[in-house]
Amino acid sequence: MLRHLIYKIKATGPITVAEYMKEVLTNPAKGYYVYRDMLGEKGDFITSPEISQIFGELLGIWFISEWMATGKNAAFQLVELGPGRGTLTGDILRVFSQLGSVLKNCDISIHLVEVSEKLSEIQALTLTEEKIPLERSAGSPVCMRGVTKAGIPISWYRDLQDVPKGYSFYLAHEFFDVLPVHKFQKTPQGWREVLIDIDPQVSDKLRFVLAPGVTPAEVFIQRDEMRDHVEVCPEAGVIIQELSQRIALTGGAALIADYGHEGTKTDTFRGFCGHKLHDVLTAPGTADLTADVDFSYLRRMAGGQVASLGPIKQQMFLKNMGIDVRLKVLLDKSDEPARQQLLQGYDMIMNPQKMGERFNFFALLPHQRLHGRSHPMDACQSKPSVSPVAGFGELTWR
């Protein structure tokens, strides 16, 4: 990967951080995400679904809650962007099975958007029924089809654009943080993009430099920007616009969970290798690259087509979803080793010093969901009732 990048820079000149991230993470021949399983204890990072089953179960409840609140549509698609090993979708599907009596007349299908062939295969092993062979079609927008263990149709795609439009619930857990960012530094001459070049002193080493003049991605910086260093992610904007158009047109919702900020942070670009921070320019292709999500930018990119809620801290969202009640039920049923595992998992995802305050939840919903036009009006009501959106307000028992 380093040799490839050096050839590229020699041929075209310094490259943007976004181009560097794209090459390092998703290059078809050598990309970090394309041919390796980087998740779990043996990988470079670990995610909430890999730590605790309760996490995915509560997200499953969230989708059912939204489906019920908007009138129990006859069918829905669950679409996950960047599904990791399939653990999260697996936990959600278990909840769908457990609440089969609620969903019995609903036609559900699963749609996974995944660029990594290696991870697609792992997802298929996690989620599909072994006895029913997978259909593979390399040149088609649907690269794989199968049936889950519960008999639900499941399809894989490389791009969100290829997922059929229709009433859908979209899930993006730790997805937006790996999309390529452009980095900018404020200088006396105005904004200058941070680029990556070859170190003139060491021929096989990379370094950061500033662009000598204006570059195209500068249009993404807000006119009233007060920070002296910013990261912008045009690709996240494109995906949010696509999700917003779909939700405004056909209904449903998107739930986004990631680490991020409200347009306040500056330099968040970093690498992870073997669960430790790793210099982003050293040994490219061997470490995960990531940057915090700017939720204020996501909200702006939704452009008023849909309503947005959050960001709200993971700890608060899960508490509002009833994590403490679910934990108690599981603890009562478990033996001592399982109890220890459940408590450790709970601590990792809820503790403010660990994941509890680092991760945020953010939702996109149709405007009528928040303004009460999703149900026929009751004869004795002067105003339609609006049920609160689960997770984003305090849990109340009725």
ChimeraX attribute file (.defattr): number of C-alpha atoms within 10 A of each C-alpha:
attribute: neighborCount
match mode: 1-to-1
recipient: residues
	/A:1	17
	/A:2	16
	/A:3	10
	/A:4	11
	/A:5	21
	/A:6	18
	/A:7	13
	/A:8	13
	/A:9	16
	/A:10	11
	/A:11	9
	/A:12	8
	/A:13	14
	/A:14	23
	/A:15	18
	/A:16	24
	/A:17	21
	/A:18	22
	/A:19	14
	/A:20	22
	/A:21	24
	/A:22	18
	/A:23	21
	/A:24	26
	/A:25	24
	/A:26	17
	/A:27	16
	/A:28	15
	/A:29	10
	/A:30	18
	/A:31	20
	/A:32	25
	/A:33	23
	/A:34	20
	/A:35	16
	/A:36	15
	/A:37	17
	/A:38	21
	/A:39	17
	/A:40	16
	/A:41	13
	/A:42	11
	/A:43	16
	/A:44	19
	/A:45	16
	/A:46	15
	/A:47	17
	/A:48	21
	/A:49	22
	/A:50	18
	/A:51	20
	/A:52	22
	/A:53	18
	/A:54	24
	/A:55	21
	/A:56	22
	/A:57	22
	/A:58	23
	/A:59	22
	/A:60	21
	/A:61	18
	/A:62	18
	/A:63	23
	/A:64	19
	/A:65	16
	/A:66	20
	/A:67	22
	/A:68	14
	/A:69	19
	/A:70	19
	/A:71	11
	/A:72	16
	/A:73	15
	/A:74	13
	/A:75	15
	/A:76	19
	/A:77	21
	/A:78	22
	/A:79	25
	/A:80	25
	/A:81	22
	/A:82	22
	/A:83	22
	/A:84	26
	/A:85	24
	/A:86	22
	/A:87	22
	/A:88	26
	/A:89	26
	/A:90	22
	/A:91	22
	/A:92	24
	/A:93	22
	/A:94	17
	/A:95	18
	/A:96	21
	/A:97	14
	/A:98	11
	/A:99	14
	/A:100	12
	/A:101	9
	/A:102	13
	/A:103	18
	/A:104	12
	/A:105	12
	/A:106	13
	/A:107	13
	/A:108	18
	/A:109	18
	/A:110	22
	/A:111	23
	/A:112	28
	/A:113	23
	/A:114	23
	/A:115	19
	/A:116	22
	/A:117	16
	/A:118	15
	/A:119	23
	/A:120	25
	/A:121	13
	/A:122	16
	/A:123	21
	/A:124	22
	/A:125	14
	/A:126	17
	/A:127	22
	/A:128	22
	/A:129	17
	/A:130	14
	/A:131	8
	/A:132	12
	/A:133	11
	/A:134	16
	/A:135	13
	/A:136	14
	/A:137	11
	/A:138	9
	/A:139	7
	/A:140	11
	/A:141	15
	/A:142	20
	/A:143	18
	/A:144	19
	/A:145	20
	/A:146	22
	/A:147	22
	/A:148	22
	/A:149	17
	/A:150	13
	/A:151	13
	/A:152	16
	/A:153	17
	/A:154	22
	/A:155	22
	/A:156	25
	/A:157	21
	/A:158	20
	/A:159	15
	/A:160	19
	/A:161	13
	/A:162	13
	/A:163	18
	/A:164	11
	/A:165	13
	/A:166	15
	/A:167	21
	/A:168	26
	/A:169	24
	/A:170	23
	/A:171	24
	/A:172	19
	/A:173	24
	/A:174	21
	/A:175	19
	/A:176	27
	/A:177	21
	/A:178	20
	/A:179	19
	/A:180	26
	/A:181	27
	/A:182	22
	/A:183	25
	/A:184	26
	/A:185	18
	/A:186	14
	/A:187	11
	/A:188	6
	/A:189	9
	/A:190	10
	/A:191	21
	/A:192	21
	/A:193	25
	/A:194	24
	/A:195	22
	/A:196	23
	/A:197	20
	/A:198	20
	/A:199	13
	/A:200	10
	/A:201	7
	/A:202	9
	/A:203	9
	/A:204	12
	/A:205	15
	/A:206	22
	/A:207	15
	/A:208	16
	/A:209	17
	/A:210	18
	/A:211	18
	/A:212	11
	/A:213	10
	/A:214	13
	/A:215	14
	/A:216	7
	/A:217	16
	/A:218	15
	/A:219	10
	/A:220	14
	/A:221	14
	/A:222	10
	/A:223	7
	/A:224	6
	/A:225	11
	/A:226	11
	/A:227	12
	/A:228	12
	/A:229	18
	/A:230	24
	/A:231	27
	/A:232	22
	/A:233	23
	/A:234	18
	/A:235	14
	/A:236	22
	/A:237	19
	/A:238	14
	/A:239	18
	/A:240	22
	/A:241	20
	/A:242	15
	/A:243	24
	/A:244	25
	/A:245	17
	/A:246	20
	/A:247	26
	/A:248	20
	/A:249	15
	/A:250	13
	/A:251	24
	/A:252	25
	/A:253	28
	/A:254	23
	/A:255	20
	/A:256	21
	/A:257	22
	/A:258	23
	/A:259	22
	/A:260	22
	/A:261	18
	/A:262	13
	/A:263	16
	/A:264	13
	/A:265	15
	/A:266	16
	/A:267	14
	/A:268	14
	/A:269	19
	/A:270	16
	/A:271	21
	/A:272	18
	/A:273	16
	/A:274	18
	/A:275	17
	/A:276	11
	/A:277	14
	/A:278	17
	/A:279	15
	/A:280	21
	/A:281	18
	/A:282	14
	/A:283	14
	/A:284	24
	/A:285	21
	/A:286	23
	/A:287	28
	/A:288	25
	/A:289	27
	/A:290	22
	/A:291	21
	/A:292	23
	/A:293	29
	/A:294	22
	/A:295	22
	/A:296	15
	/A:297	22
	/A:298	22
	/A:299	23
	/A:300	13
	/A:301	19
	/A:302	21
	/A:303	14
	/A:304	13
	/A:305	19
	/A:306	24
	/A:307	21
	/A:308	22
	/A:309	15
	/A:310	17
	/A:311	23
	/A:312	19
	/A:313	22
	/A:314	25
	/A:315	21
	/A:316	20
	/A:317	25
	/A:318	24
	/A:319	18
	/A:320	18
	/A:321	23
	/A:322	17
	/A:323	20
	/A:324	13
	/A:325	10
	/A:326	13
	/A:327	15
	/A:328	13
	/A:329	11
	/A:330	14
	/A:331	16
	/A:332	9
	/A:333	9
	/A:334	14
	/A:335	10
	/A:336	9
	/A:337	8
	/A:338	13
	/A:339	17
	/A:340	13
	/A:341	15
	/A:342	21
	/A:343	13
	/A:344	14
	/A:345	20
	/A:346	22
	/A:347	17
	/A:348	17
	/A:349	25
	/A:350	24
	/A:351	15
	/A:352	16
	/A:353	11
	/A:354	12
	/A:355	20
	/A:356	20
	/A:357	17
	/A:358	18
	/A:359	24
	/A:360	24
	/A:361	25
	/A:362	22
	/A:363	21
	/A:364	26
	/A:365	24
	/A:366	25
	/A:367	18
	/A:368	16
	/A:369	22
	/A:370	17
	/A:371	14
	/A:372	17
	/A:373	15
	/A:374	18
	/A:375	14
	/A:376	10
	/A:377	13
	/A:378	10
	/A:379	8
	/A:380	7
	/A:381	8
	/A:382	8
	/A:383	12
	/A:384	16
	/A:385	16
	/A:386	16
	/A:387	15
	/A:388	15
	/A:389	17
	/A:390	21
	/A:391	21
	/A:392	21
	/A:393	14
	/A:394	15
	/A:395	15
	/A:396	9
	/A:397	4
	/A:398	3
